[in-house]
Amino acid sequence: MSRLRQAFAAVAVTAATVLALSPATASADDPAYKVLVFSKTAGFRHSSIPNGIQALRDLGADNNFTVDATEDAAAFSGTNLAQYRAVVFLLTTGDVLDDGQQAAFESYVRAGGGYVGVHSASDTEYQWPFYGGLVGGYFHSHPAIQQATVRVEDRAHASSAHLGNDWVRTDEWYNFQTNPRSTARVLARLDESTYSGGNMGDHPIAWCQPYEGGRSWYTAGGHTEGSYTEPAFRTHLLGGVRYAAGVTKADCRAETGYTTLFGNSTTGWSQAGPGSFALADGTLTSQGGMGMLWYSAKEFGAYSLKLDWRMAGDDNSGVFIGFPPSDDPWSAVNNGYEIQIDATDAADRTTGAVYGFQSADIAARDGALNPPGEWNTYELLVEGERLQLFLNGVKINDFTNTDPARSLLQGHIGLQNHGDGDEVSFRNVRIKELSGGGDERVGQITGLAGKCVDVDNSGTADGTKIQLWTCNGTGAQRWTVGTDGTLRALGKCLDVQSSGTANGTITWLWTCNGTGAQHWVEQGDGTLRNPQSGRCLDAAGNSSADGTQLHIWDCLASANQRWVLP
């Protein structure tokens, strides 16, 4: 919101039906980079490998990246991999790398490299745990090639933003040994009622995730030769390469438990003030103003609100929170807070700012922001009077309300239509109300390789080891993030042994006692800092093996020090 005029009229949302299956805009403005395409097979060999290589070469020529294609595993050396922004495992099968090559690739990913897996990349390297976590799920089985309907869940990611809600195509549809939804952001899933042979129920088919310092994107499509001439599939593949290479940003954190407030219908929403939003193909686009479309059906307290947005150019809009019910948009201005969307303005009035109150962390914001014409994702995490703002999965603002005239404890949410010429679009507005409606959050804490912070053997005795372990949903992995800075499980606290401050001091479970050994502070880079020692929670030896001891170490923001809290 910039300069809201005090005038309003009841204007209904305009509806239209439009299909959005055209290819995405080419990305020739990306910086030049190189991609390694690896297609070695030690099992079934797909006839579509040459088609896939040629498609990637064509996409590179149009989008400013160069493709080197090889089946020589010797390419997996530290020196050689360093020249590539992403490595594509194209239709690989079986064991294709030796131990030294695996180690080089692990180091590449942990240093920020990107991975793209296509189709049978999930039928590769079953005995390599790092790779299993990276690809997200191993192949189980498949029925005959046939047509099916893909339900698109994420229409902000560059690999799926061009698709409609449904994508009907023909391919060989994989079943997977495990469901990746708990560790990766599912971009699309199969509707098993539209074909024969699915055995998963909830059936992800494309996903992405940040992984041990790097980025991973996988699609199960691409078995057939014809896939690589389909415009929609080629754009899907291009978006995966761009994400893995880090030239487009996305929130690829796992996402569960959200309720849709806007998907394809504005039921529950009301327009306040002049102007409106055009509705087409699950997209709201602001027109005229100044006014606001607000969710009038319910007020919210503690919650995580996520939404996707896109500016056409140097446009202006925002997300209002914490305001009382009213048909006057000034109520949101005077009683709530606006999270700004604006390409150019003063620091406290541009994208990521709490408008007029607090600027975003500009460096973090600029590093996470996609330019006009591309989609971005906001998460507004509201707990008590505290608001944390994430842009494409990166924290860019942390604000606490101290104004007695305003409160984040309860209120409505709204989307601003700023005025003529300001065209900002929104998709997929969803919310997760936090347990108890209060400040504390409860759930798993995940870290390296998507594994969970775990109390050894569910023990409750003082001194029980705190470790990394495969997530299993037990109480030993259910943590309460306390408003007092504690992390609690099984009725006790995560504690630094004997209040130690040296590197390598282990953590254990201990009776909560209010000491500095039990105080943890979330940092913007994903680390958990113990202020008493000045050090961070760390998985020993950078290991993701079950049973890895958690201890404290100098804060490096390395993959084994980054944690996702509930």
C-alpha positions in Angstrom: 0.0 0.0 0.0 1.4 3.4 -0.9 -1.0 6.3 -0.8 -4.5 5.0 -0.1 -7.2 7.5 -1.2 -10.2 7.7 1.1 -12.8 6.6 -1.3 -14.4 3.2 -1.9 -17.2 1.5 -3.7 -18.4 -2.1 -3.6 -17.0 -3.7 -6.7 -17.4 -7.4 -7.4 -14.5 -9.7 -8.4 -14.6 -10.2 -12.2 -14.5 -13.8 -13.2 -13.2 -15.4 -16.4 -12.0 -18.8 -17.5 -8.6 -18.9 -19.2 -6.3 -21.9 -19.8 -2.6 -21.3 -19.2 -0.8 -24.1 -21.0 1.5 -22.0 -23.1 5.3 -22.2 -22.6 6.9 -19.8 -20.2 8.8 -16.8 -21.3 12.4 -17.6 -22.4 15.1 -16.9 -20.0 17.8 -15.4 -22.2 18.4 -12.7 -19.6 19.8 -15.3 -17.2 23.6 -15.0 -16.7 25.5 -17.5 -18.9 26.2 -20.8 -17.2 27.1 -24.4 -17.9 25.1 -27.6 -17.3 26.5 -31.2 -17.3 24.1 -33.8 -18.7 25.0 -37.3 -17.5 23.2 -40.3 -19.1 25.3 -43.3 -18.1 23.2 -46.5 -17.7 24.0 -49.7 -15.8 20.5 -51.2 -16.2 17.7 -50.5 -18.6 18.6 -48.1 -21.4 16.0 -45.6 -22.7 15.8 -44.9 -26.4 14.8 -41.3 -25.5 18.3 -40.4 -24.2 19.4 -38.7 -27.4 16.0 -36.8 -27.5 16.5 -35.6 -24.0 20.1 -34.4 -24.7 19.0 -32.6 -27.8 16.1 -31.0 -26.0 18.4 -29.7 -23.3 20.9 -28.4 -25.9 18.0 -26.5 -27.6 16.8 -25.1 -24.3 20.3 -24.0 -23.5 20.7 -22.2 -26.8 17.5 -20.3 -26.2 18.1 -19.6 -22.5 21.8 -18.8 -22.2 23.3 -22.0 -20.8 25.7 -24.4 -22.4 25.3 -28.2 -22.2 28.1 -30.7 -21.9 26.8 -34.2 -22.4 28.7 -37.3 -21.2 28.4 -40.9 -20.1 31.9 -40.9 -18.7 31.8 -41.1 -14.9 35.3 -39.6 -14.8 33.6 -36.2 -15.3 32.7 -36.5 -11.6 35.8 -34.9 -10.2 35.9 -31.9 -8.0 37.8 -29.8 -10.5 35.5 -30.7 -13.4 32.2 -30.3 -11.6 33.1 -26.9 -10.3 32.5 -25.4 -13.7 28.8 -26.4 -13.7 25.8 -24.7 -12.1 23.8 -27.9 -12.4 24.2 -31.6 -13.2 21.3 -33.4 -14.9 21.0 -37.1 -14.3 19.1 -37.9 -17.6 17.6 -41.3 -17.7 20.4 -42.9 -15.7 20.0 -46.4 -14.3 21.9 -48.6 -11.9 25.2 -47.9 -10.2 27.0 -45.3 -12.3 29.6 -43.7 -10.0 32.4 -45.2 -7.9 33.1 -44.2 -4.3 35.5 -41.4 -5.3 33.1 -40.0 -7.9 30.2 -40.1 -5.4 32.3 -38.2 -2.8 33.2 -35.5 -5.4 29.5 -35.1 -6.3 28.5 -34.9 -2.6 31.1 -32.1 -2.1 29.7 -30.3 -5.3 26.1 -30.3 -3.9 27.2 -29.2 -0.5 29.1 -26.3 -2.0 25.9 -25.1 -3.6 25.6 -27.1 -6.8 22.3 -28.1 -8.4 20.9 -31.5 -9.3 18.2 -32.3 -11.9 16.8 -35.9 -12.0 14.8 -37.0 -15.0 12.6 -40.1 -14.9 14.8 -43.1 -14.2 17.3 -41.0 -12.3 15.2 -42.4 -9.4 16.2 -45.9 -10.6 19.8 -45.1 -9.9 22.3 -45.7 -7.1 20.1 -47.6 -4.6 23.0 -48.2 -2.2 24.1 -44.5 -1.9 22.1 -42.8 0.9 23.2 -39.3 0.0 21.8 -39.8 -3.5 18.6 -41.3 -2.2 17.9 -38.2 -0.2 18.9 -36.0 -3.1 16.6 -37.6 -5.6 13.8 -37.7 -3.0 12.4 -41.1 -3.7 13.5 -44.4 -5.3 11.6 -46.1 -8.1 9.3 -49.0 -7.2 7.4 -50.1 -10.3 5.4 -48.8 -13.3 2.4 -49.9 -15.3 2.2 -49.7 -19.1 2.6 -46.3 -20.9 -0.7 -44.5 -20.9 -2.5 -41.2 -20.5 -3.0 -39.7 -17.1 -4.0 -36.5 -15.4 -1.4 -34.6 -13.4 -2.8 -32.3 -10.7 -0.5 -29.3 -10.4 0.0 -28.2 -6.8 2.6 -25.5 -7.2 1.9 -22.9 -9.9 4.7 -20.5 -8.8 7.8 -22.7 -9.4 9.4 -22.0 -12.8 8.9 -25.7 -13.8 5.1 -25.6 -13.2 3.9 -22.0 -13.3 3.1 -22.3 -17.0 0.7 -25.3 -16.4 -3.0 -25.2 -15.6 -4.4 -26.9 -12.6 -4.6 -30.1 -14.6 -2.0 -31.5 -17.1 -3.1 -34.4 -19.2 -0.3 -36.2 -20.9 1.0 -39.7 -21.8 4.1 -41.2 -20.2 5.4 -44.2 -18.2 4.1 -43.4 -14.7 6.4 -44.4 -11.8 5.4 -45.6 -8.4 7.9 -44.8 -5.7 9.1 -46.8 -2.7 8.5 -43.8 -0.3 6.5 -40.6 -0.6 8.7 -37.5 -0.7 6.1 -35.1 0.6 7.5 -34.9 4.1 11.0 -33.7 2.8 10.4 -31.9 -0.5 7.9 -29.5 -2.0 5.6 -31.4 -4.2 5.0 -29.6 -7.5 2.6 -32.0 -9.1 0.9 -35.3 -8.3 -0.8 -38.0 -10.3 -4.5 -38.5 -10.1 -4.5 -42.3 -9.8 -8.2 -42.4 -10.7 -7.3 -41.3 -14.3 -5.1 -44.3 -15.2 -4.4 -47.9 -14.2 -1.5 -49.1 -12.1 -0.9 -46.5 -9.5 -0.3 -47.8 -6.0 0.6 -44.8 -3.8 -2.7 -43.0 -3.2 -1.1 -39.6 -2.6 1.2 -39.8 -5.7 3.8 -37.0 -6.2 5.3 -37.0 -9.6 7.5 -33.9 -9.6 9.2 -32.1 -6.6 12.0 -29.9 -5.5 14.0 -29.4 -2.3 17.0 -27.6 -0.9 19.5 -30.3 0.0 22.6 -30.1 2.1 23.6 -26.7 0.7 22.5 -27.3 -2.9 19.2 -27.6 -4.8 17.4 -30.7 -6.1 14.6 -30.9 -8.7 13.1 -34.2 -10.0 10.5 -35.1 -12.5 9.2 -38.6 -13.2 8.2 -37.7 -16.7 10.4 -38.2 -19.8 10.3 -41.9 -20.6 9.0 -41.4 -24.1 10.8 -39.9 -27.0 7.8 -37.7 -27.7 8.1 -36.1 -24.3 11.0 -34.0 -25.4 9.1 -32.3 -28.2 6.1 -31.4 -26.0 6.3 -27.6 -25.4 4.8 -27.9 -21.9 7.2 -30.7 -20.9 10.2 -28.8 -22.3 9.2 -25.8 -20.3 8.8 -28.0 -17.2 12.3 -29.3 -17.8 13.7 -25.8 -18.4 12.2 -24.6 -15.1 13.9 -27.5 -13.3 17.3 -26.7 -14.7 16.9 -23.0 -13.9 16.0 -23.7 -10.3 18.8 -26.2 -9.8 21.3 -23.8 -11.3 20.1 -21.1 -8.9 19.1 -18.6 -11.6 15.4 -18.6 -10.5 14.3 -18.9 -6.9 11.6 -20.9 -5.3 10.3 -22.0 -1.9 11.1 -25.7 -2.1 10.7 -26.5 1.6 8.3 -29.3 2.4 4.7 -28.1 2.8 1.9 -30.0 4.6 -1.1 -29.0 6.7 -2.2 -25.9 4.8 -5.9 -25.0 4.0 -6.6 -23.2 0.8 -8.2 -19.7 1.1 -8.0 -18.9 -2.6 -7.4 -21.5 -5.2 -9.9 -21.0 -8.0 -12.8 -19.4 -6.1 -13.2 -16.2 -4.1 -15.8 -17.7 -1.8 -15.3 -16.1 1.6 -13.6 -13.0 0.2 -15.0 -9.5 0.0 -14.0 -6.3 -1.9 -13.4 -3.2 0.2 -13.0 0.1 -1.6 -12.8 0.8 -5.4 -11.2 -1.3 -8.0 -11.3 -5.1 -8.1 -9.4 -8.3 -9.0 -9.8 -10.1 -12.3 -10.1 -13.9 -11.8 -8.7 -16.1 -14.6 -7.4 -19.7 -14.3 -6.8 -19.6 -10.6 -5.1 -16.2 -10.7 -6.2 -13.0 -9.2 -4.9 -9.8 -10.9 -5.4 -6.4 -9.3 -7.1 -3.7 -11.4 -8.0 -0.2 -10.4 -8.2 1.0 -6.9 -7.3 1.8 -4.3 -9.0 -1.0 -2.5 -8.5 -4.4 -1.0 -9.9 -7.9 -1.4 -10.0 -9.4 2.1 -10.9 -12.8 3.6 -14.0 -11.8 5.5 -15.0 -15.4 6.4 -12.6 -15.7 9.3 -10.1 -13.9 11.5 -6.8 -15.7 12.3 -4.4 -15.7 15.3 -1.1 -17.6 15.1 -0.6 -19.0 11.6 1.6 -19.5 8.6 0.2 -17.7 5.6 1.6 -18.6 2.2 0.8 -17.0 -1.2 2.3 -16.7 -4.6 2.6 -13.3 -6.4 3.9 -11.8 -9.6 4.5 -8.3 -10.7 4.1 -7.4 -14.4 6.7 -4.5 -14.1 7.3 -1.8 -11.6 3.9 -2.3 -9.9 2.6 -1.9 -6.4 0.5 -4.1 -4.1 0.7 -5.7 -0.7 -0.6 -8.2 1.8 -2.5 -6.8 4.8 -2.7 -8.7 8.1 -4.0 -8.2 11.6 -6.9 -5.8 10.9 -10.5 -5.9 12.2 -13.5 -6.6 9.9 -14.5 -3.6 7.9 -15.7 -2.6 4.4 -13.4 0.4 4.6 -9.8 -0.3 3.4 -8.5 2.4 5.7 -9.2 0.0 8.6 -6.4 -2.3 7.3 -4.1 0.7 6.9 -4.8 2.2 10.4 -5.2 -1.0 12.4 -3.1 -3.7 10.7 0.2 -4.1 8.9 1.0 -4.3 5.2 3.7 -6.5 3.8 4.8 -4.6 0.7 5.1 -5.7 -2.9 6.8 -2.9 -4.9 9.9 -3.0 -7.1 11.1 0.5 -6.4 10.5 2.8 -3.4 12.1 3.8 -0.1 13.6 0.9 1.9 10.7 0.7 4.3 8.2 0.8 1.4 9.5 -1.7 -1.1 9.2 -5.5 -1.5 9.5 -7.3 1.8 9.1 -4.2 4.0 6.5 -3.9 6.8 5.2 -0.8 5.1 6.3 2.3 6.8 7.6 0.4 9.8 10.6 -1.8 9.0 12.6 -2.5 5.9 13.4 -6.0 4.7 17.0 -7.3 5.0 17.8 -5.9 1.6 20.8 -8.2 0.8 18.7 -11.3 1.8 15.7 -10.0 -0.1 17.6 -9.2 -3.3 19.3 -12.7 -3.2 15.9 -14.4 -3.0 13.8 -12.2 -5.3 12.7 -13.2 -8.8 12.3 -10.3 -11.2 9.0 -8.9 -12.6 7.3 -11.4 -14.8 8.3 -14.4 -12.6 6.4 -15.7 -9.6 7.5 -15.4 -6.0 6.3 -17.0 -2.8 5.7 -15.2 0.5 5.4 -16.9 3.9 4.1 -14.7 6.7 4.7 -16.5 10.0 2.7 -14.8 12.7 3.2 -15.9 16.3 1.9 -13.6 19.0 3.0 -10.1 18.1 5.9 -11.4 16.0 5.9 -11.5 12.2 8.6 -13.4 10.3 8.6 -12.9 6.5 10.1 -15.5 4.1 10.6 -14.8 0.4 11.0 -18.0 -1.7 12.0 -19.8 1.5 14.5 -17.2 2.7 13.8 -15.1 5.8 14.0 -11.4 4.9 12.2 -9.7 7.7 11.6 -10.2 11.4 9.2 -7.7 13.0 7.6 -7.4 16.4 4.6 -5.2 17.0 4.9 -2.7 19.9 2.2 -0.3 18.8 -0.7 -0.5 21.3 -3.1 0.6 18.6 -2.3 -2.5 16.5 -2.1 -6.2 17.2 -1.2 -9.3 15.4 -2.9 -11.5 17.9 -6.1 -11.6 15.9 -7.2 -10.2 12.6 -8.1 -10.6 8.9 -5.9 -10.9 5.9 -6.3 -9.0 2.6 -4.7 -8.3 -0.8 -4.4 -4.8 -2.1 -5.4 -3.5 -5.5 -3.4 -0.3 -5.5 -4.6 1.6 -8.6 -4.7 1.9 -12.4 -1.5 0.6 -14.0 -0.5 -1.5 -11.0 -1.0 -5.1 -12.1 0.0 -7.6 -9.4 -1.2 -11.2 -9.6 -1.8 -13.7 -6.8 -2.2 -17.5 -6.8 -2.7 -20.2 -4.2 -3.4 -18.4 -1.0 -3.2 -20.9 1.8 -2.9 -20.9 5.6 -1.9 -23.2 8.4 -3.2 -22.3 11.8 -0.6 -23.1 14.5 -1.5 -25.4 17.4 -3.2 -23.8 20.3 -3.5 -20.4 18.6 -0.6 -19.2 20.7 3.1 -18.5 20.3 4.5 -22.0 20.7 5.0 -24.3 17.7 5.0 -28.0 17.9 6.4 -30.6 15.4 9.5 -32.0 13.9 12.9 -30.3 13.6 14.6 -31.4 10.4 18.1 -31.0 9.3 20.7 -32.7 7.2 19.3 -35.1 4.6 15.8 -34.2 5.8 16.4 -36.2 9.0 14.9 -35.3 12.4 16.3 -34.1 15.7 15.6 -37.2 17.9 15.8 -38.2 21.5 17.7 -41.5 21.6 15.4 -44.5 22.0 12.6 -42.1 23.3 14.5 -41.9 26.6 13.4 -39.4 29.3 16.4 -39.7 31.7 18.6 -36.7 32.2 21.6 -37.0 29.9 19.8 -38.9 27.1 21.6 -38.4 23.8 20.2 -36.0 21.2 20.9 -37.3 17.7 19.9 -37.2 14.0 17.5 -39.9 13.0 15.2 -40.8 10.1 11.9 -39.1 10.7 9.3 -41.5 12.1 6.6 -39.4 13.7 7.3 -40.5 17.3 7.2 -38.4 20.4 11.0 -38.5 20.5 10.9 -36.2 17.4 8.1 -34.0 18.5 9.5 -30.7 19.7 7.9 -27.6 21.2 9.5 -24.3 20.2 9.0 -22.3 23.4 8.5 -18.6 23.7 11.3 -18.7 26.3 13.9 -19.9 23.8 13.7 -23.6 24.9 13.3 -26.6 22.6 11.3 -29.3 24.5 10.6 -32.9 23.9 9.2 -35.6 26.2 8.8 -33.0 28.9 12.4 -32.0 29.0 14.8 -29.5 27.3 17.5 -29.6 24.7 20.6 -28.8 26.8 24.3 -28.2 26.2 26.2 -30.7 28.4 27.3 -29.1 31.7 26.7 -25.6 30.2 29.8 -26.1 28.1 30.9 -23.6 25.5 33.7 -25.4 23.6 33.4 -26.7 20.1 32.2 -30.3 20.2 30.3 -30.0 23.5 27.5 -32.5 23.1 23.8 -31.8 23.6 21.5 -34.0 25.6 18.0 -34.0 27.1 17.8 -32.5 30.6 15.2 -31.2 33.1 14.2 -27.7 32.1 16.0 -25.3 34.4 16.0 -21.9 32.7 19.8 -21.8 32.2 21.6 -20.5 29.2 22.5 -24.0 28.2 18.9 -24.5 27.2 18.4 -21.2 25.3 18.3 -21.4 21.5 17.7 -18.6 19.0 16.6 -19.1 15.4 18.8 -17.2 13.0 17.9 -15.9 9.5 20.3 -18.4 7.8 18.5 -21.4 9.3 20.9 -22.0 12.2 20.0 -22.5 15.9 22.4 -20.4 18.0 23.1 -21.0 21.7 23.8 -17.4 22.9 25.6 -18.6 26.1 28.3 -20.3 24.0 28.0 -18.2 20.9 27.9 -21.5 18.9 25.3 -23.3 16.8 23.6 -26.7 16.9 25.6 -29.0 14.6 25.4 -32.5 13.3 28.8 -34.0 14.2 31.2 -34.7 11.3 28.7 -33.3 8.7 27.1 -36.8 8.8 23.5 -37.6 8.1 23.8 -41.2 9.4 21.1 -42.3 11.9 22.5 -41.8 15.4 24.8 -38.8 14.5 25.4 -36.9 17.8 24.3 -33.3 17.8 26.7 -30.9 19.5 27.7 -27.2 19.4 30.2 -25.7 17.0 31.3 -22.4 15.5 28.4 -21.0 13.5 29.2 -21.6 9.8 25.7 -21.9 8.3 26.8 -25.1 6.7 24.3 -27.7 5.7 24.7 -29.7 9.0 23.9 -26.5 10.9 20.7 -25.6 9.1 17.4 -26.6 10.7 13.7 -26.4 9.7 11.5 -25.8 12.7 7.8 -26.3 13.0 
